[in-house]
Amino acid sequence: MLAVSIVLFFICVFLSMMMALFDQDKKSDTKTLSTLQWLSYSLYGLSSLGIIVWIYTSFNIQSSNIWIAILIVVAYSLVYFIFAYKIPRRFANKNTEKIGFLTKLAGFISTLFSWISWLFSFETEIEDETVSEEDIRELINTGSEIEQPQKEFIENVFELDDTSVEEICTHRSKVITLDLDQSIDEWKQIIHDNRHTFYPICGKDDDDIIGVLDTRDYFRIDGELNQDIIINKAVDKPFFVAENTKADTCFHEMKNRKTYFAIVLDEYGGMTGIITLHDIIETLLGEMNEVDDEIPPVEIQRIDDNQWYILGSADLEEVQEALNIELPIDEYETFSGYALSQLGRIPDDGTQLEIDLDTMIINVREIKNHRIGQTIVYIKEKEKEENEKS
C-alpha cells in the first residue's frame, strides 16, 4: 500500500509540472488543463487514503481514534503541497525548454480520458429512459406544489395534439361573410354592424371563398372606394385548413405563415367554419374575454308552457332536449338549418314568415344574411300531450 501511495505521489509531481507549463501558455487547451487538474486531485485523494491505511495497519492504531487520521491527512497535505505542488511547479517554470516535451504527453492523456468519458456518457445515454406523456401527467397529479391553473394548462398542452380544428372553430352558421354580388354600401353596413377584424369574401356561394378582408387595411384606404380597390389593398389570399387537422399542427402552420385567420374546410371542400390564433390560445389558457366582447345571447329561452324563444344559431340537439320533441339531429346542426329545410327555400333578408309543422309552429321574426335569426316557437298541444304521456 505504501509503494502504491509513493507512486501516486510522484505522478502528482509529474502532473504539477505539466500544469505549470500549460499555465504559461495563454493559448493552451483549457480542456487538457482541466483534465490534468482533475487527475491531480483524484490521485492526491487516493495517495492520502493509502498513507492512512498503511499507518493504521503498520502501527496497529485503533480505528476508533479519528484524531490520528485527521493529523495524518493534515501532515500529508502539507507534504503534498510543498513537494508535489510548489517545488515541481517552480522547477517547471525555470526549465520550460528542457521539459517542454511534457505538453505533448499531457495532450495524449487528455485525449485518452476524453474517449473514456465519451464511452461512459454513451452508455448512460443508451440506458436513459425517455419520459412519456403518462409519466408527466402522473407527476402533475401527484405533485402538491403545482397549482390547479398550472395543472390545467399542462393538461391542455397535451390535449392540443388530440383536438381537431373542427372542435374549436367558429361554425359557418355564425360566420359573417361578404359577397361579391353585394354593393360597397352593403359591405360598409356589415362591417359597421359586426365589428370583426376579418371577413371571408364569397364568390358564387358560401363555400367559394376567394379572399379574406382585413378591416385594418380597409380603414386605411383613402379616397373613393370600389370593389376592385378594396380587393387589391385590403383582401388577402385565404389560408385553408382541413377540419381534421390537429390544433397544434394548425397553430404551427399559422405561426410559420404569419397569419391569424384560417378557413376550415370539410372533406368535400365546403366551409366548415373559421379558426383564429385566438381560438387556439383559448384552448390552452381558457376563455379570455376581451374588453369589447359581447355577452353571448341566450339561444333557447322558455316564454310559457307552449312558447319558446329560439335563435337560429341554436344547436339542434339542445333544442330537442329543451322542447322534448324528436328532431333530425343527425341531418342538421342548427335550428336555422332545420327550419330552412322545412321551408324549402332561402328567404330574403328582412322578411318575416311562419313555418307550420306537425309538431310546432315556427314564427320567424328575423332574417339576416339569408339566415334565420330570432324565432318564436309554438308547441302544438297534441304533440305536447303525447310527449308527456311517453
C-alpha positions in Angstrom: 0.0 0.0 0.0 2.9 2.4 0.8 4.5 1.7 -2.5 1.3 2.5 -4.4 0.9 5.8 -2.5 4.5 6.7 -3.3 4.0 6.0 -7.0 0.8 8.1 -6.9 2.7 10.9 -5.2 5.4 11.0 -7.9 2.7 11.0 -10.6 1.2 14.1 -8.9 4.7 15.7 -9.1 4.7 15.0 -12.8 1.2 16.4 -13.3 2.1 19.6 -11.4 5.0 20.3 -13.8 2.7 19.8 -16.8 0.1 22.1 -15.3 2.8 24.8 -14.8 3.7 24.5 -18.5 0.1 24.9 -19.6 -0.4 27.9 -17.3 2.5 29.7 -19.0 1.0 29.2 -22.5 -2.0 31.5 -22.9 -3.1 29.6 -26.0 -3.1 26.3 -24.2 -6.0 23.9 -24.3 -8.2 24.6 -21.3 -9.8 21.2 -21.7 -6.4 19.5 -21.3 -5.6 21.7 -18.3 -8.9 20.8 -16.6 -8.2 17.1 -17.2 -4.8 17.4 -15.6 -6.2 19.2 -12.6 -8.9 16.5 -12.2 -6.3 13.7 -12.3 -4.1 15.5 -9.8 -6.8 15.9 -7.3 -8.0 12.4 -7.7 -4.5 10.9 -7.3 -3.9 13.1 -4.2 -7.1 11.6 -2.6 -6.0 8.1 -3.4 -2.5 8.5 -2.2 -3.8 10.1 1.1 -6.1 7.2 1.6 -3.2 4.8 1.0 -1.0 6.5 3.5 -3.7 6.4 6.2 -4.4 2.7 5.6 -0.6 1.9 5.7 -0.1 3.8 9.0 -3.1 2.2 10.7 -2.1 -1.3 9.7 1.6 -0.9 10.3 1.4 0.6 13.8 -1.8 -1.2 14.9 -3.7 2.0 15.6 -7.3 1.6 16.8 -9.8 2.6 14.1 -11.9 4.5 16.6 -9.2 7.1 17.1 -10.3 9.6 14.5 -7.9 12.3 15.5 -4.9 10.3 14.4 -6.4 10.0 10.9 -7.1 13.8 10.8 -3.4 14.5 11.9 -2.2 12.1 9.2 -4.3 13.9 6.5 -3.1 17.4 7.6 0.5 16.3 7.7 0.3 14.6 4.3 -1.5 17.6 2.8 1.4 19.9 3.9 4.0 17.5 2.5 2.0 17.2 -0.8 1.6 21.0 -1.1 5.3 21.6 -0.7 6.9 18.6 -2.5 4.2 17.7 -5.1 2.9 21.1 -5.9 5.0 24.1 -5.1 8.5 22.7 -5.9 7.6 20.9 -9.1 5.8 24.0 -10.5 8.8 26.2 -9.6 11.1 23.8 -11.3 8.9 23.7 -14.4 8.8 27.4 -14.6 12.6 27.7 -14.6 13.2 24.8 -17.0 10.4 25.3 -19.6 12.5 24.4 -22.6 14.0 21.3 -21.1 10.7 19.7 -20.1 8.5 21.2 -22.9 8.0 17.7 -24.4 5.7 17.0 -21.4 2.9 19.1 -23.0 2.6 16.6 -25.8 2.2 13.8 -23.3 -0.4 15.8 -21.5 -2.3 16.2 -24.7 -2.3 12.5 -25.2 -3.5 11.9 -21.6 -6.4 14.4 -22.1 -7.4 12.8 -25.4 -7.4 9.3 -23.7 -9.6 10.5 -20.9 -11.9 12.3 -23.3 -12.5 9.0 -25.1 -13.1 7.2 -21.8 -15.6 9.9 -20.7 -17.4 9.7 -24.1 -17.8 5.9 -23.7 -19.3 6.3 -20.3 -21.6 9.0 -21.4 -22.6 7.0 -24.4 -23.6 4.1 -22.3 -25.6 6.4 -20.0 -27.5 7.9 -22.9 -28.4 4.4 -24.1 -29.7 3.3 -20.7 -31.6 6.5 -20.1 -35.4 6.0 -20.5 -37.5 8.6 -22.2 -40.2 10.3 -20.2 -43.6 9.6 -21.6 -46.7 11.8 -21.5 -48.2 9.5 -18.9 -45.2 9.9 -16.6 -45.5 13.7 -16.8 -49.3 13.5 -16.1 -48.7 11.3 -13.1 -46.1 13.8 -11.8 -48.5 16.6 -12.2 -51.3 14.8 -10.5 -49.2 13.7 -7.5 -47.2 17.0 -7.2 -48.5 19.1 -4.3 -46.6 22.2 -5.2 -48.2 22.6 -8.7 -51.3 24.8 -8.5 -54.5 23.9 -10.3 -54.2 26.6 -13.1 -50.8 25.3 -13.9 -52.0 21.7 -14.0 -54.9 22.7 -16.3 -52.5 24.5 -18.6 -50.2 21.5 -18.9 -53.2 19.2 -19.5 -54.4 21.5 -22.3 -51.0 21.4 -23.9 -51.2 17.6 -24.1 -54.8 17.6 -25.3 -54.0 20.1 -28.1 -52.5 17.4 -30.3 -55.7 15.4 -29.8 -58.1 18.2 -30.6 -59.1 18.9 -34.2 -59.8 22.4 -35.5 -63.4 21.3 -36.2 -63.9 21.1 -32.4 -62.8 24.6 -31.6 -63.6 26.6 -34.8 -66.4 29.1 -35.2 -69.1 27.3 -37.1 -70.1 28.6 -40.6 -73.6 29.5 -39.3 -72.0 32.1 -37.0 -69.5 33.4 -39.6 -70.3 36.8 -41.1 -69.2 36.9 -44.8 -69.1 39.5 -47.6 -70.5 38.5 -51.0 -69.1 39.8 -54.3 -72.6 40.5 -55.6 -73.2 42.9 -52.7 -72.7 46.6 -53.1 -70.0 48.6 -51.4 -72.6 50.2 -49.2 -73.8 46.8 -48.0 -70.2 45.9 -47.2 -69.8 49.1 -45.2 -73.0 48.3 -43.2 -72.0 44.7 -42.5 -68.5 45.8 -41.3 -70.1 48.6 -39.2 -72.7 46.4 -37.6 -70.4 43.4 -36.6 -67.1 45.0 -35.7 -65.0 41.9 -36.7 -61.4 42.2 -37.9 -61.6 39.6 -40.7 -64.4 38.9 -43.2 -64.3 36.0 -45.7 -65.3 37.1 -49.1 -67.6 34.7 -51.0 -67.9 34.3 -54.8 -70.5 32.0 -56.3 -71.7 30.7 -52.9 -70.7 30.5 -49.2 -68.3 27.7 -50.0 -66.4 29.7 -52.7 -64.0 31.7 -50.5 -61.9 33.9 -52.8 -60.3 36.0 -50.1 -60.3 37.5 -46.6 -60.9 41.2 -46.0 -58.7 42.7 -43.3 -60.5 45.7 -41.8 -57.2 47.2 -40.6 -56.2 47.7 -44.2 -59.7 48.5 -45.3 -60.0 51.6 -43.0 -56.6 52.8 -44.3 -57.8 53.2 -47.8 -58.0 56.8 -48.9 -60.4 58.3 -51.5 -63.4 56.8 -53.1 -64.0 53.1 -52.6 -64.9 50.5 -55.1 -64.7 46.7 -55.0 -61.5 46.5 -57.1 -59.6 48.9 -54.9 -60.7 47.1 -51.7 -59.7 43.7 -53.1 -56.3 45.0 -54.2 -55.5 46.8 -51.0 -57.4 45.1 -48.1 -58.0 41.5 -49.2 -55.5 38.7 -48.6 -55.4 35.2 -50.0 -57.3 32.8 -47.8 -55.4 30.2 -45.8 -57.3 26.9 -45.8 -57.0 24.1 -43.3 -58.8 20.7 -43.2 -61.3 20.2 -40.4 -59.5 17.0 -39.2 -56.2 18.9 -38.8 -54.9 18.8 -35.2 -55.0 22.1 -33.3 -51.2 22.1 -32.6 -50.4 21.5 -36.2 -52.7 24.3 -37.3 -51.1 26.6 -34.7 -47.6 25.9 -36.1 -48.7 26.4 -39.7 -50.4 29.7 -38.9 -47.4 30.9 -37.0 -45.0 29.9 -39.8 -47.2 31.7 -42.4 -47.6 34.7 -40.1 -51.4 34.6 -40.5 -54.0 35.0 -37.8 -57.1 33.7 -39.6 -57.9 30.4 -41.4 -60.8 28.9 -43.3 -61.7 25.4 -42.1 -62.9 23.1 -44.9 -64.7 19.8 -44.8 -63.8 16.7 -46.8 -65.8 18.0 -49.8 -64.1 21.4 -49.9 -67.0 23.2 -48.3 -66.5 25.7 -45.5 -67.0 24.2 -42.0 -66.1 27.5 -40.3 -63.2 29.7 -39.4 -60.4 29.5 -36.8 -58.1 32.1 -35.4 -54.9 32.0 -33.3 -57.1 33.5 -30.5 -59.3 30.3 -30.6 -56.2 28.0 -30.2 -54.8 30.1 -27.4 -58.1 30.0 -25.6 -57.9 26.2 -25.8 -54.7 26.4 -23.9 -55.4 29.2 -21.4 -59.2 29.1 -21.1 -61.7 31.6 -22.3 -60.3 35.1 -22.5 -63.0 37.9 -22.5 -61.7 41.0 -24.3 -62.8 44.5 -23.4 -65.3 44.8 -26.3 -66.5 41.2 -26.2 -70.3 41.0 -26.1 -72.1 38.7 -23.7 -73.2 35.7 -25.7 -77.0 35.8 -26.3 -79.3 33.2 -24.7 -80.2 31.0 -27.7 -83.0 29.0 -26.1 -85.4 30.6 -23.6 -88.8 29.5 -22.4 -91.7 32.0 -22.6 -94.5 29.9 -21.2 -95.7 26.3 -21.3 -96.3 26.4 -25.1 -93.9 29.0 -26.4 -90.1 29.3 -26.7 -87.8 32.0 -27.9 -85.1 30.3 -30.1 -82.3 31.7 -32.1 -81.5 30.2 -35.5 -77.9 29.6 -34.4 -79.0 27.3 -31.5 -77.7 23.7 -31.6 -80.5 21.5 -32.8 -79.7 18.8 -30.3 -80.1 21.3 -27.5 -83.4 22.5 -29.0 -84.6 18.8 -29.0 -83.7 18.4 -25.3 -85.4 21.7 -24.3 -88.6 21.1 -26.3 -88.7 17.4 -25.7 -89.6 16.8 -29.3 -87.9 14.4 -31.7 -85.9 16.3 -34.3 -83.5 15.1 -37.1 -80.3 16.0 -35.2 -78.2 13.7 -37.4 -79.1 15.7 -40.5 -78.9 19.3 -39.3 -76.6 21.0 -36.8 -78.5 24.3 -36.1 -82.2 25.2 -35.7 -81.9 27.5 -38.6 -80.7 24.7 -40.9 -83.7 22.6 -39.9 -86.2 25.4 -40.3 -84.9 26.4 -43.7 -85.1 22.7 -44.9 -88.8 22.7 -43.8 -89.4 26.0 -45.5 -87.9 24.7 -48.7 -86.4 28.0 -49.9 -83.9 30.7 -48.9 -85.9 33.8 -47.7 -84.8 37.3 -48.4 -83.3 39.5 -45.7 -85.8 41.4 -43.6 -88.7 39.2 -44.2 -90.9 37.6 -41.6 -92.7 34.3 -42.1 -94.4 31.4 -40.4 -93.5 27.7 -40.8 -96.3 25.4 -39.8 -95.2 21.9 -38.9 -96.9 18.8 -37.4 -95.2 19.3 -34.0 -94.7 23.1 -33.9 -95.2 26.5 -35.5 -92.0 28.5 -36.1 -92.7 32.2 -36.3 -89.6 33.7 -37.9 -89.0 37.3 -36.7 -85.6 38.0 -38.3 -83.8 37.0 -41.5 -80.2 38.3 -41.8 -77.6 37.3 -44.4 -80.2 34.7 -45.6 -80.1 33.0 -42.2 -82.8 32.7 -39.7 -82.2 34.8 -36.6 -84.9 35.3 -33.9 -87.9 32.9 -33.8 -90.9 32.3 -31.6 -91.7 28.6 -31.5 -95.2 27.4 -30.5 -95.6 23.8 -29.4 -98.9 22.2 -30.6 -101.0 20.8 -27.8 -101.4 17.3 -29.3 -97.7 16.8 -29.6 -97.1 18.1 -26.1 -99.7 15.7 -24.6 -98.1 12.7 -26.4 -94.7 13.6 -25.1 -95.9 14.0 -21.6 -97.6 10.5 -21.7 -94.4 8.9 -23.1 
